[in-house]
Amino acid sequence: MEEGGFNLFGDPDEFRARMEELSEQMQSSQRVAWADNAIKLAVEMTVASVSQLDLSGSPDQQAMQVRDAIRVLFPEAVTLVREAREGLS
């Protein structure tokens, strides 16, 4: 369009720059949301697993049962949290 003509969006370079900023902000928001969901899932997995334990025996035996359950669950929860952190960087 000629100079001085009607341009609905203003300067094309400024419009492009603003659209890039908006895109970056949206991507950042998506990363934060994904990280929040991953951390929430890790916590929910831990709580659900521990609440399902049917502890029996002496206090030492019960402690061993809890440790065994956490030994299985902890690596999964750590992986989710690690991936969430990496998604934020």
PDB file with one MODEL, atoms N, CA, C and O in Angstrom:
MODEL        1
ATOM      1  N   MET A   1       0.838  -1.174   0.000  1.00  0.00           N
ATOM      2  CA  MET A   1       0.000   0.000   0.000  1.00  0.00           C
ATOM      3  C   MET A   1       0.890   1.247   0.000  1.00  0.00           C
ATOM      4  O   MET A   1       1.980   1.229   0.573  1.00  0.00           O
ATOM      5  N   GLU A   2       0.439   2.306  -0.628  1.00  0.00           N
ATOM      6  CA  GLU A   2       1.224   3.528  -0.681  1.00  0.00           C
ATOM      7  C   GLU A   2       1.414   4.112   0.707  1.00  0.00           C
ATOM      8  O   GLU A   2       0.650   3.842   1.634  1.00  0.00           O
ATOM      9  N   GLU A   3       2.451   4.915   0.815  1.00  0.00           N
ATOM     10  CA  GLU A   3       2.646   5.623   2.058  1.00  0.00           C
ATOM     11  C   GLU A   3       1.512   6.606   2.228  1.00  0.00           C
ATOM     12  O   GLU A   3       1.081   7.239   1.264  1.00  0.00           O
ATOM     13  N   GLY A   4       1.028   6.736   3.444  1.00  0.00           N
ATOM     14  CA  GLY A   4      -0.081   7.636   3.680  1.00  0.00           C
ATOM     15  C   GLY A   4      -1.420   6.951   3.453  1.00  0.00           C
ATOM     16  O   GLY A   4      -2.468   7.528   3.743  1.00  0.00           O
ATOM     17  N   GLY A   5      -1.395   5.715   2.934  1.00  0.00           N
ATOM     18  CA  GLY A   5      -2.624   4.965   2.730  1.00  0.00           C
ATOM     19  C   GLY A   5      -3.140   4.399   4.042  1.00  0.00           C
ATOM     20  O   GLY A   5      -2.458   4.460   5.066  1.00  0.00           O
ATOM     21  N   PHE A   6      -4.321   3.862   4.008  1.00  0.00           N
ATOM     22  CA  PHE A   6      -4.939   3.314   5.214  1.00  0.00           C
ATOM     23  C   PHE A   6      -4.328   1.949   5.522  1.00  0.00           C
ATOM     24  O   PHE A   6      -4.325   1.059   4.672  1.00  0.00           O
ATOM     25  N   ASN A   7      -3.803   1.786   6.763  1.00  0.00           N
ATOM     26  CA  ASN A   7      -3.227   0.519   7.189  1.00  0.00           C
ATOM     27  C   ASN A   7      -3.898   0.132   8.502  1.00  0.00           C
ATOM     28  O   ASN A   7      -3.691   0.784   9.525  1.00  0.00           O
ATOM     29  N   LEU A   8      -4.685  -0.907   8.471  1.00  0.00           N
ATOM     30  CA  LEU A   8      -5.499  -1.328   9.614  1.00  0.00           C
ATOM     31  C   LEU A   8      -4.675  -1.670  10.844  1.00  0.00           C
ATOM     32  O   LEU A   8      -5.111  -1.392  11.961  1.00  0.00           O
ATOM     33  N   PHE A   9      -3.501  -2.264  10.679  1.00  0.00           N
ATOM     34  CA  PHE A   9      -2.711  -2.737  11.810  1.00  0.00           C
ATOM     35  C   PHE A   9      -1.519  -1.837  12.132  1.00  0.00           C
ATOM     36  O   PHE A   9      -0.694  -2.221  12.961  1.00  0.00           O
ATOM     37  N   GLY A  10      -1.393  -0.720  11.549  1.00  0.00           N
ATOM     38  CA  GLY A  10      -0.269   0.163  11.822  1.00  0.00           C
ATOM     39  C   GLY A  10       0.985  -0.330  11.140  1.00  0.00           C
ATOM     40  O   GLY A  10       0.923  -0.956  10.082  1.00  0.00           O
ATOM     41  N   ASP A  11       2.115  -0.048  11.742  1.00  0.00           N
ATOM     42  CA  ASP A  11       3.410  -0.429  11.187  1.00  0.00           C
ATOM     43  C   ASP A  11       3.549  -1.949  11.192  1.00  0.00           C
ATOM     44  O   ASP A  11       3.439  -2.568  12.251  1.00  0.00           O
ATOM     45  N   PRO A  12       3.787  -2.563  10.038  1.00  0.00           N
ATOM     46  CA  PRO A  12       3.897  -4.022   9.975  1.00  0.00           C
ATOM     47  C   PRO A  12       5.011  -4.588  10.857  1.00  0.00           C
ATOM     48  O   PRO A  12       4.848  -5.661  11.438  1.00  0.00           O
ATOM     49  N   ASP A  13       6.129  -3.888  10.962  1.00  0.00           N
ATOM     50  CA  ASP A  13       7.230  -4.371  11.801  1.00  0.00           C
ATOM     51  C   ASP A  13       6.849  -4.334  13.276  1.00  0.00           C
ATOM     52  O   ASP A  13       7.168  -5.251  14.033  1.00  0.00           O
ATOM     53  N   GLU A  14       6.170  -3.274  13.672  1.00  0.00           N
ATOM     54  CA  GLU A  14       5.718  -3.179  15.067  1.00  0.00           C
ATOM     55  C   GLU A  14       4.671  -4.251  15.357  1.00  0.00           C
ATOM     56  O   GLU A  14       4.686  -4.871  16.420  1.00  0.00           O
ATOM     57  N   PHE A  15       3.769  -4.463  14.413  1.00  0.00           N
ATOM     58  CA  PHE A  15       2.743  -5.505  14.574  1.00  0.00           C
ATOM     59  C   PHE A  15       3.397  -6.878  14.711  1.00  0.00           C
ATOM     60  O   PHE A  15       3.011  -7.665  15.575  1.00  0.00           O
ATOM     61  N   ARG A  16       4.380  -7.166  13.866  1.00  0.00           N
ATOM     62  CA  ARG A  16       5.095  -8.444  13.915  1.00  0.00           C
ATOM     63  C   ARG A  16       5.796  -8.610  15.267  1.00  0.00           C
ATOM     64  O   ARG A  16       5.743  -9.686  15.863  1.00  0.00           O
ATOM     65  N   ALA A  17       6.446  -7.561  15.747  1.00  0.00           N
ATOM     66  CA  ALA A  17       7.145  -7.617  17.030  1.00  0.00           C
ATOM     67  C   ALA A  17       6.165  -7.878  18.177  1.00  0.00           C
ATOM     68  O   ALA A  17       6.454  -8.662  19.081  1.00  0.00           O
ATOM     69  N   ARG A  18       5.022  -7.227  18.134  1.00  0.00           N
ATOM     70  CA  ARG A  18       4.020  -7.443  19.189  1.00  0.00           C
ATOM     71  C   ARG A  18       3.442  -8.858  19.132  1.00  0.00           C
ATOM     72  O   ARG A  18       3.163  -9.456  20.171  1.00  0.00           O
ATOM     73  N   MET A  19       3.264  -9.380  17.951  1.00  0.00           N
ATOM     74  CA  MET A  19       2.760 -10.754  17.814  1.00  0.00           C
ATOM     75  C   MET A  19       3.798 -11.755  18.343  1.00  0.00           C
ATOM     76  O   MET A  19       3.427 -12.752  18.963  1.00  0.00           O
ATOM     77  N   GLU A  20       5.076 -11.505  18.108  1.00  0.00           N
ATOM     78  CA  GLU A  20       6.137 -12.371  18.637  1.00  0.00           C
ATOM     79  C   GLU A  20       6.166 -12.324  20.160  1.00  0.00           C
ATOM     80  O   GLU A  20       6.338 -13.353  20.814  1.00  0.00           O
ATOM     81  N   GLU A  21       5.997 -11.120  20.729  1.00  0.00           N
ATOM     82  CA  GLU A  21       5.938 -10.992  22.192  1.00  0.00           C
ATOM     83  C   GLU A  21       4.762 -11.775  22.757  1.00  0.00           C
ATOM     84  O   GLU A  21       4.898 -12.478  23.758  1.00  0.00           O
ATOM     85  N   LEU A  22       3.618 -11.651  22.118  1.00  0.00           N
ATOM     86  CA  LEU A  22       2.421 -12.371  22.560  1.00  0.00           C
ATOM     87  C   LEU A  22       2.647 -13.876  22.495  1.00  0.00           C
ATOM     88  O   LEU A  22       2.259 -14.609  23.405  1.00  0.00           O
ATOM     89  N   SER A  23       3.274 -14.331  21.421  1.00  0.00           N
ATOM     90  CA  SER A  23       3.561 -15.758  21.262  1.00  0.00           C
ATOM     91  C   SER A  23       4.489 -16.249  22.366  1.00  0.00           C
ATOM     92  O   SER A  23       4.267 -17.322  22.928  1.00  0.00           O
ATOM     93  N   GLU A  24       5.531 -15.473  22.686  1.00  0.00           N
ATOM     94  CA  GLU A  24       6.467 -15.849  23.750  1.00  0.00           C
ATOM     95  C   GLU A  24       5.765 -15.899  25.102  1.00  0.00           C
ATOM     96  O   GLU A  24       6.020 -16.802  25.898  1.00  0.00           O
ATOM     97  N   GLN A  25       4.887 -14.940  25.366  1.00  0.00           N
ATOM     98  CA  GLN A  25       4.151 -14.917  26.627  1.00  0.00           C
ATOM     99  C   GLN A  25       3.243 -16.140  26.742  1.00  0.00           C
ATOM    100  O   GLN A  25       3.137 -16.740  27.811  1.00  0.00           O
ATOM    101  N   MET A  26       2.599 -16.501  25.654  1.00  0.00           N
ATOM    102  CA  MET A  26       1.708 -17.661  25.671  1.00  0.00           C
ATOM    103  C   MET A  26       2.501 -18.943  25.896  1.00  0.00           C
ATOM    104  O   MET A  26       2.070 -19.815  26.650  1.00  0.00           O
ATOM    105  N   GLN A  27       3.647 -19.062  25.253  1.00  0.00           N
ATOM    106  CA  GLN A  27       4.481 -20.243  25.440  1.00  0.00           C
ATOM    107  C   GLN A  27       4.977 -20.335  26.875  1.00  0.00           C
ATOM    108  O   GLN A  27       5.028 -21.422  27.450  1.00  0.00           O
ATOM    109  N   SER A  28       5.337 -19.213  27.444  1.00  0.00           N
ATOM    110  CA  SER A  28       5.792 -19.187  28.833  1.00  0.00           C
ATOM    111  C   SER A  28       4.657 -19.614  29.765  1.00  0.00           C
ATOM    112  O   SER A  28       4.876 -20.376  30.707  1.00  0.00           O
ATOM    113  N   SER A  29       3.471 -19.132  29.507  1.00  0.00           N
ATOM    114  CA  SER A  29       2.311 -19.505  30.325  1.00  0.00           C
ATOM    115  C   SER A  29       2.022 -21.000  30.210  1.00  0.00           C
ATOM    116  O   SER A  29       1.669 -21.645  31.198  1.00  0.00           O
ATOM    117  N   GLN A  30       2.168 -21.542  29.026  1.00  0.00           N
ATOM    118  CA  GLN A  30       1.948 -22.978  28.831  1.00  0.00           C
ATOM    119  C   GLN A  30       2.987 -23.793  29.578  1.00  0.00           C
ATOM    120  O   GLN A  30       2.658 -24.832  30.151  1.00  0.00           O
ATOM    121  N   ARG A  31       4.240 -23.342  29.584  1.00  0.00           N
ATOM    122  CA  ARG A  31       5.291 -24.056  30.321  1.00  0.00           C
ATOM    123  C   ARG A  31       5.002 -24.048  31.814  1.00  0.00           C
ATOM    124  O   ARG A  31       5.167 -25.068  32.483  1.00  0.00           O
ATOM    125  N   VAL A  32       4.576 -22.916  32.338  1.00  0.00           N
ATOM    126  CA  VAL A  32       4.257 -22.817  33.762  1.00  0.00           C
ATOM    127  C   VAL A  32       3.072 -23.723  34.099  1.00  0.00           C
ATOM    128  O   VAL A  32       3.090 -24.413  35.118  1.00  0.00           O
ATOM    129  N   ALA A  33       2.058 -23.723  33.261  1.00  0.00           N
ATOM    130  CA  ALA A  33       0.889 -24.573  33.503  1.00  0.00           C
ATOM    131  C   ALA A  33       1.286 -26.050  33.473  1.00  0.00           C
ATOM    132  O   ALA A  33       0.827 -26.833  34.304  1.00  0.00           O
ATOM    133  N   TRP A  34       2.132 -26.428  32.525  1.00  0.00           N
ATOM    134  CA  TRP A  34       2.568 -27.829  32.445  1.00  0.00           C
ATOM    135  C   TRP A  34       3.368 -28.200  33.683  1.00  0.00           C
ATOM    136  O   TRP A  34       3.190 -29.283  34.241  1.00  0.00           O
ATOM    137  N   ALA A  35       4.239 -27.315  34.109  1.00  0.00           N
ATOM    138  CA  ALA A  35       5.045 -27.580  35.305  1.00  0.00           C
ATOM    139  C   ALA A  35       4.160 -27.716  36.533  1.00  0.00           C
ATOM    140  O   ALA A  35       4.355 -28.621  37.345  1.00  0.00           O
ATOM    141  N   ASP A  36       3.200 -26.831  36.668  1.00  0.00           N
ATOM    142  CA  ASP A  36       2.263 -26.925  37.797  1.00  0.00           C
ATOM    143  C   ASP A  36       1.525 -28.251  37.787  1.00  0.00           C
ATOM    144  O   ASP A  36       1.373 -28.889  38.828  1.00  0.00           O
ATOM    145  N   ASN A  37       1.069 -28.665  36.621  1.00  0.00           N
ATOM    146  CA  ASN A  37       0.342 -29.938  36.521  1.00  0.00           C
ATOM    147  C   ASN A  37       1.236 -31.126  36.845  1.00  0.00           C
ATOM    148  O   ASN A  37       0.795 -32.073  37.496  1.00  0.00           O
ATOM    149  N   ALA A  38       2.481 -31.087  36.399  1.00  0.00           N
ATOM    150  CA  ALA A  38       3.405 -32.196  36.670  1.00  0.00           C
ATOM    151  C   ALA A  38       3.694 -32.305  38.165  1.00  0.00           C
ATOM    152  O   ALA A  38       3.716 -33.404  38.718  1.00  0.00           O
ATOM    153  N   ILE A  39       3.916 -31.169  38.812  1.00  0.00           N
ATOM    154  CA  ILE A  39       4.188 -31.184  40.252  1.00  0.00           C
ATOM    155  C   ILE A  39       2.951 -31.635  41.013  1.00  0.00           C
ATOM    156  O   ILE A  39       3.054 -32.405  41.968  1.00  0.00           O
ATOM    157  N   LYS A  40       1.793 -31.164  40.600  1.00  0.00           N
ATOM    158  CA  LYS A  40       0.543 -31.582  41.243  1.00  0.00           C
ATOM    159  C   LYS A  40       0.350 -33.091  41.095  1.00  0.00           C
ATOM    160  O   LYS A  40      -0.063 -33.760  42.043  1.00  0.00           O
ATOM    161  N   LEU A  41       0.643 -33.623  39.925  1.00  0.00           N
ATOM    162  CA  LEU A  41       0.527 -35.061  39.703  1.00  0.00           C
ATOM    163  C   LEU A  41       1.475 -35.836  40.604  1.00  0.00           C
ATOM    164  O   LEU A  41       1.099 -36.871  41.154  1.00  0.00           O
ATOM    165  N   ALA A  42       2.693 -35.352  40.759  1.00  0.00           N
ATOM    166  CA  ALA A  42       3.668 -36.026  41.629  1.00  0.00           C
ATOM    167  C   ALA A  42       3.164 -36.072  43.066  1.00  0.00           C
ATOM    168  O   ALA A  42       3.285 -37.095  43.740  1.00  0.00           O
ATOM    169  N   VAL A  43       2.603 -34.971  43.528  1.00  0.00           N
ATOM    170  CA  VAL A  43       2.069 -34.927  44.891  1.00  0.00           C
ATOM    171  C   VAL A  43       0.868 -35.865  45.020  1.00  0.00           C
ATOM    172  O   VAL A  43       0.767 -36.615  45.991  1.00  0.00           O
ATOM    173  N   GLU A  44      -0.032 -35.826  44.055  1.00  0.00           N
ATOM    174  CA  GLU A  44      -1.216 -36.689  44.108  1.00  0.00           C
ATOM    175  C   GLU A  44      -0.840 -38.167  44.069  1.00  0.00           C
ATOM    176  O   GLU A  44      -1.448 -38.981  44.766  1.00  0.00           O
ATOM    177  N   MET A  45       0.162 -38.519  43.256  1.00  0.00           N
ATOM    178  CA  MET A  45       0.620 -39.910  43.204  1.00  0.00           C
ATOM    179  C   MET A  45       1.151 -40.350  44.562  1.00  0.00           C
ATOM    180  O   MET A  45       0.863 -41.454  45.025  1.00  0.00           O
ATOM    181  N   THR A  46       1.922 -39.483  45.190  1.00  0.00           N
ATOM    182  CA  THR A  46       2.499 -39.810  46.489  1.00  0.00           C
ATOM    183  C   THR A  46       1.408 -39.991  47.532  1.00  0.00           C
ATOM    184  O   THR A  46       1.404 -40.976  48.270  1.00  0.00           O
ATOM    185  N   VAL A  47       0.489 -39.047  47.592  1.00  0.00           N
ATOM    186  CA  VAL A  47      -0.597 -39.113  48.580  1.00  0.00           C
ATOM    187  C   VAL A  47      -1.457 -40.344  48.344  1.00  0.00           C
ATOM    188  O   VAL A  47      -1.796 -41.049  49.295  1.00  0.00           O
ATOM    189  N   ALA A  48      -1.815 -40.615  47.101  1.00  0.00           N
ATOM    190  CA  ALA A  48      -2.659 -41.771  46.796  1.00  0.00           C
ATOM    191  C   ALA A  48      -1.960 -43.076  47.152  1.00  0.00           C
ATOM    192  O   ALA A  48      -2.579 -43.992  47.693  1.00  0.00           O
ATOM    193  N   SER A  49      -0.684 -43.156  46.852  1.00  0.00           N
ATOM    194  CA  SER A  49       0.052 -44.389  47.149  1.00  0.00           C
ATOM    195  C   SER A  49       0.174 -44.626  48.646  1.00  0.00           C
ATOM    196  O   SER A  49      -0.037 -45.741  49.123  1.00  0.00           O
ATOM    197  N   VAL A  50       0.511 -43.590  49.375  1.00  0.00           N
ATOM    198  CA  VAL A  50       0.663 -43.748  50.818  1.00  0.00           C
ATOM    199  C   VAL A  50      -0.678 -44.057  51.469  1.00  0.00           C
ATOM    200  O   VAL A  50      -0.737 -44.838  52.418  1.00  0.00           O
ATOM    201  N   SER A  51      -1.749 -43.458  50.973  1.00  0.00           N
ATOM    202  CA  SER A  51      -3.060 -43.705  51.577  1.00  0.00           C
ATOM    203  C   SER A  51      -3.552 -45.127  51.297  1.00  0.00           C
ATOM    204  O   SER A  51      -4.429 -45.622  52.006  1.00  0.00           O
ATOM    205  N   GLN A  52      -3.008 -45.785  50.284  1.00  0.00           N
ATOM    206  CA  GLN A  52      -3.418 -47.152  49.949  1.00  0.00           C
ATOM    207  C   GLN A  52      -2.670 -48.216  50.752  1.00  0.00           C
ATOM    208  O   GLN A  52      -3.008 -49.398  50.684  1.00  0.00           O
ATOM    209  N   LEU A  53      -1.673 -47.806  51.499  1.00  0.00           N
ATOM    210  CA  LEU A  53      -0.901 -48.773  52.277  1.00  0.00           C
ATOM    211  C   LEU A  53      -1.770 -49.392  53.366  1.00  0.00           C
ATOM    212  O   LEU A  53      -2.518 -48.699  54.055  1.00  0.00           O
ATOM    213  N   ASP A  54      -1.657 -50.672  53.501  1.00  0.00           N
ATOM    214  CA  ASP A  54      -2.346 -51.401  54.573  1.00  0.00           C
ATOM    215  C   ASP A  54      -1.257 -51.875  55.529  1.00  0.00           C
ATOM    216  O   ASP A  54      -0.759 -52.998  55.438  1.00  0.00           O
ATOM    217  N   LEU A  55      -0.911 -50.989  56.437  1.00  0.00           N
ATOM    218  CA  LEU A  55       0.209 -51.261  57.330  1.00  0.00           C
ATOM    219  C   LEU A  55      -0.194 -52.273  58.396  1.00  0.00           C
ATOM    220  O   LEU A  55      -1.295 -52.229  58.945  1.00  0.00           O
ATOM    221  N   SER A  56       0.726 -53.177  58.665  1.00  0.00           N
ATOM    222  CA  SER A  56       0.489 -54.181  59.710  1.00  0.00           C
ATOM    223  C   SER A  56       1.817 -54.520  60.358  1.00  0.00           C
ATOM    224  O   SER A  56       2.885 -54.259  59.806  1.00  0.00           O
ATOM    225  N   GLY A  57       1.727 -55.097  61.519  1.00  0.00           N
ATOM    226  CA  GLY A  57       2.943 -55.506  62.220  1.00  0.00           C
ATOM    227  C   GLY A  57       3.408 -54.448  63.204  1.00  0.00           C
ATOM    228  O   GLY A  57       2.682 -53.514  63.543  1.00  0.00           O
ATOM    229  N   SER A  58       4.628 -54.625  63.644  1.00  0.00           N
ATOM    230  CA  SER A  58       5.225 -53.718  64.624  1.00  0.00           C
ATOM    231  C   SER A  58       5.531 -52.370  63.966  1.00  0.00           C
ATOM    232  O   SER A  58       5.513 -52.265  62.739  1.00  0.00           O
ATOM    233  N   PRO A  59       5.808 -51.353  64.758  1.00  0.00           N
ATOM    234  CA  PRO A  59       6.176 -50.055  64.173  1.00  0.00           C
ATOM    235  C   PRO A  59       7.372 -50.150  63.214  1.00  0.00           C
ATOM    236  O   PRO A  59       7.406 -49.464  62.192  1.00  0.00           O
ATOM    237  N   ASP A  60       8.339 -50.992  63.545  1.00  0.00           N
ATOM    238  CA  ASP A  60       9.484 -51.158  62.641  1.00  0.00           C
ATOM    239  C   ASP A  60       9.058 -51.781  61.314  1.00  0.00           C
ATOM    240  O   ASP A  60       9.533 -51.371  60.255  1.00  0.00           O
ATOM    241  N   GLN A  61       8.177 -52.755  61.364  1.00  0.00           N
ATOM    242  CA  GLN A  61       7.680 -53.391  60.139  1.00  0.00           C
ATOM    243  C   GLN A  61       6.851 -52.404  59.318  1.00  0.00           C
ATOM    244  O   GLN A  61       6.945 -52.384  58.091  1.00  0.00           O
ATOM    245  N   GLN A  62       6.050 -51.598  59.985  1.00  0.00           N
ATOM    246  CA  GLN A  62       5.254 -50.591  59.276  1.00  0.00           C
ATOM    247  C   GLN A  62       6.164 -49.559  58.618  1.00  0.00           C
ATOM    248  O   GLN A  62       5.927 -49.144  57.483  1.00  0.00           O
ATOM    249  N   ALA A  63       7.201 -49.151  59.333  1.00  0.00           N
ATOM    250  CA  ALA A  63       8.149 -48.192  58.753  1.00  0.00           C
ATOM    251  C   ALA A  63       8.812 -48.783  57.514  1.00  0.00           C
ATOM    252  O   ALA A  63       9.026 -48.082  56.525  1.00  0.00           O
ATOM    253  N   MET A  64       9.134 -50.063  57.569  1.00  0.00           N
ATOM    254  CA  MET A  64       9.742 -50.724  56.420  1.00  0.00           C
ATOM    255  C   MET A  64       8.763 -50.762  55.240  1.00  0.00           C
ATOM    256  O   MET A  64       9.169 -50.580  54.092  1.00  0.00           O
ATOM    257  N   GLN A  65       7.497 -50.994  55.516  1.00  0.00           N
ATOM    258  CA  GLN A  65       6.484 -51.017  54.453  1.00  0.00           C
ATOM    259  C   GLN A  65       6.362 -49.640  53.792  1.00  0.00           C
ATOM    260  O   GLN A  65       6.257 -49.535  52.570  1.00  0.00           O
ATOM    261  N   VAL A  66       6.377 -48.607  54.603  1.00  0.00           N
ATOM    262  CA  VAL A  66       6.305 -47.248  54.053  1.00  0.00           C
ATOM    263  C   VAL A  66       7.558 -46.950  53.221  1.00  0.00           C
ATOM    264  O   VAL A  66       7.454 -46.401  52.124  1.00  0.00           O
ATOM    265  N   ARG A  67       8.733 -47.305  53.734  1.00  0.00           N
ATOM    266  CA  ARG A  67       9.981 -47.081  52.990  1.00  0.00           C
ATOM    267  C   ARG A  67       9.974 -47.831  51.658  1.00  0.00           C
ATOM    268  O   ARG A  67      10.422 -47.299  50.642  1.00  0.00           O
ATOM    269  N   ASP A  68       9.471 -49.057  51.662  1.00  0.00           N
ATOM    270  CA  ASP A  68       9.416 -49.832  50.415  1.00  0.00           C
ATOM    271  C   ASP A  68       8.508 -49.156  49.388  1.00  0.00           C
ATOM    272  O   ASP A  68       8.835 -49.093  48.203  1.00  0.00           O
ATOM    273  N   ALA A  69       7.373 -48.655  49.852  1.00  0.00           N
ATOM    274  CA  ALA A  69       6.442 -47.986  48.940  1.00  0.00           C
ATOM    275  C   ALA A  69       7.066 -46.706  48.375  1.00  0.00           C
ATOM    276  O   ALA A  69       6.965 -46.435  47.178  1.00  0.00           O
ATOM    277  N   ILE A  70       7.700 -45.936  49.230  1.00  0.00           N
ATOM    278  CA  ILE A  70       8.327 -44.691  48.786  1.00  0.00           C
ATOM    279  C   ILE A  70       9.485 -44.991  47.840  1.00  0.00           C
ATOM    280  O   ILE A  70       9.714 -44.239  46.893  1.00  0.00           O
ATOM    281  N   ARG A  71      10.210 -46.065  48.078  1.00  0.00           N
ATOM    282  CA  ARG A  71      11.335 -46.448  47.216  1.00  0.00           C
ATOM    283  C   ARG A  71      10.861 -46.692  45.779  1.00  0.00           C
ATOM    284  O   ARG A  71      11.585 -46.414  44.824  1.00  0.00           O
ATOM    285  N   VAL A  72       9.655 -47.208  45.640  1.00  0.00           N
ATOM    286  CA  VAL A  72       9.105 -47.460  44.302  1.00  0.00           C
ATOM    287  C   VAL A  72       8.553 -46.167  43.700  1.00  0.00           C
ATOM    288  O   VAL A  72       8.753 -45.891  42.518  1.00  0.00           O
ATOM    289  N   LEU A  73       7.867 -45.390  44.512  1.00  0.00           N
ATOM    290  CA  LEU A  73       7.178 -44.199  44.018  1.00  0.00           C
ATOM    291  C   LEU A  73       8.103 -43.007  43.802  1.00  0.00           C
ATOM    292  O   LEU A  73       7.928 -42.255  42.843  1.00  0.00           O
ATOM    293  N   PHE A  74       9.063 -42.830  44.663  1.00  0.00           N
ATOM    294  CA  PHE A  74       9.895 -41.627  44.651  1.00  0.00           C
ATOM    295  C   PHE A  74      10.556 -41.358  43.304  1.00  0.00           C
ATOM    296  O   PHE A  74      10.523 -40.214  42.850  1.00  0.00           O
ATOM    297  N   PRO A  75      11.153 -42.343  42.638  1.00  0.00           N
ATOM    298  CA  PRO A  75      11.784 -42.048  41.338  1.00  0.00           C
ATOM    299  C   PRO A  75      10.796 -41.482  40.313  1.00  0.00           C
ATOM    300  O   PRO A  75      11.157 -40.608  39.524  1.00  0.00           O
ATOM    301  N   GLU A  76       9.568 -41.969  40.319  1.00  0.00           N
ATOM    302  CA  GLU A  76       8.560 -41.444  39.381  1.00  0.00           C
ATOM    303  C   GLU A  76       8.223 -39.989  39.698  1.00  0.00           C
ATOM    304  O   GLU A  76       8.134 -39.150  38.802  1.00  0.00           O
ATOM    305  N   ALA A  77       8.037 -39.707  40.981  1.00  0.00           N
ATOM    306  CA  ALA A  77       7.713 -38.340  41.388  1.00  0.00           C
ATOM    307  C   ALA A  77       8.873 -37.396  41.076  1.00  0.00           C
ATOM    308  O   ALA A  77       8.656 -36.274  40.619  1.00  0.00           O
ATOM    309  N   VAL A  78      10.081 -37.842  41.318  1.00  0.00           N
ATOM    310  CA  VAL A  78      11.257 -37.014  41.033  1.00  0.00           C
ATOM    311  C   VAL A  78      11.359 -36.732  39.536  1.00  0.00           C
ATOM    312  O   VAL A  78      11.686 -35.615  39.134  1.00  0.00           O
ATOM    313  N   THR A  79      11.084 -37.729  38.722  1.00  0.00           N
ATOM    314  CA  THR A  79      11.125 -37.535  37.269  1.00  0.00           C
ATOM    315  C   THR A  79      10.122 -36.473  36.837  1.00  0.00           C
ATOM    316  O   THR A  79      10.448 -35.609  36.023  1.00  0.00           O
ATOM    317  N   LEU A  80       8.907 -36.529  37.373  1.00  0.00           N
ATOM    318  CA  LEU A  80       7.902 -35.531  37.019  1.00  0.00           C
ATOM    319  C   LEU A  80       8.343 -34.122  37.425  1.00  0.00           C
ATOM    320  O   LEU A  80       8.210 -33.175  36.650  1.00  0.00           O
ATOM    321  N   VAL A  81       8.860 -33.995  38.626  1.00  0.00           N
ATOM    322  CA  VAL A  81       9.290 -32.678  39.102  1.00  0.00           C
ATOM    323  C   VAL A  81      10.495 -32.181  38.297  1.00  0.00           C
ATOM    324  O   VAL A  81      10.564 -30.999  37.960  1.00  0.00           O
ATOM    325  N   ARG A  82      11.431 -33.058  37.990  1.00  0.00           N
ATOM    326  CA  ARG A  82      12.604 -32.671  37.195  1.00  0.00           C
ATOM    327  C   ARG A  82      12.165 -32.174  35.820  1.00  0.00           C
ATOM    328  O   ARG A  82      12.640 -31.142  35.347  1.00  0.00           O
ATOM    329  N   GLU A  83      11.267 -32.901  35.189  1.00  0.00           N
ATOM    330  CA  GLU A  83      10.789 -32.476  33.873  1.00  0.00           C
ATOM    331  C   GLU A  83      10.042 -31.149  33.965  1.00  0.00           C
ATOM    332  O   GLU A  83      10.124 -30.317  33.062  1.00  0.00           O
ATOM    333  N   ALA A  84       9.318 -30.961  35.054  1.00  0.00           N
ATOM    334  CA  ALA A  84       8.620 -29.694  35.246  1.00  0.00           C
ATOM    335  C   ALA A  84       9.618 -28.552  35.356  1.00  0.00           C
ATOM    336  O   ALA A  84       9.420 -27.493  34.760  1.00  0.00           O
ATOM    337  N   ARG A  85      10.686 -28.759  36.110  1.00  0.00           N
ATOM    338  CA  ARG A  85      11.709 -27.715  36.266  1.00  0.00           C
ATOM    339  C   ARG A  85      12.390 -27.421  34.930  1.00  0.00           C
ATOM    340  O   ARG A  85      12.639 -26.264  34.592  1.00  0.00           O
ATOM    341  N   GLU A  86      12.687 -28.473  34.180  1.00  0.00           N
ATOM    342  CA  GLU A  86      13.341 -28.273  32.880  1.00  0.00           C
ATOM    343  C   GLU A  86      12.425 -27.527  31.923  1.00  0.00           C
ATOM    344  O   GLU A  86      12.889 -26.755  31.084  1.00  0.00           O
ATOM    345  N   GLY A  87      11.128 -27.757  32.050  1.00  0.00           N
ATOM    346  CA  GLY A  87      10.175 -27.050  31.204  1.00  0.00           C
ATOM    347  C   GLY A  87      10.119 -25.568  31.489  1.00  0.00           C
ATOM    348  O   GLY A  87       9.727 -24.778  30.630  1.00  0.00           O
ATOM    349  N   LEU A  88      10.511 -25.185  32.698  1.00  0.00           N
ATOM    350  CA  LEU A  88      10.495 -23.766  33.058  1.00  0.00           C
ATOM    351  C   LEU A  88      11.752 -23.032  32.649  1.00  0.00           C
ATOM    352  O   LEU A  88      11.767 -21.801  32.614  1.00  0.00           O
ATOM    353  N   SER A  89      12.808 -23.768  32.339  1.00  0.00           N
ATOM    354  CA  SER A  89      14.067 -23.081  31.993  1.00  0.00           C
ATOM    355  C   SER A  89      14.201 -22.856  30.513  1.00  0.00           C
ATOM    356  O   SER A  89      15.199 -22.293  30.062  1.00  0.00           O
TER     357      SER A  89
ENDMDL
END
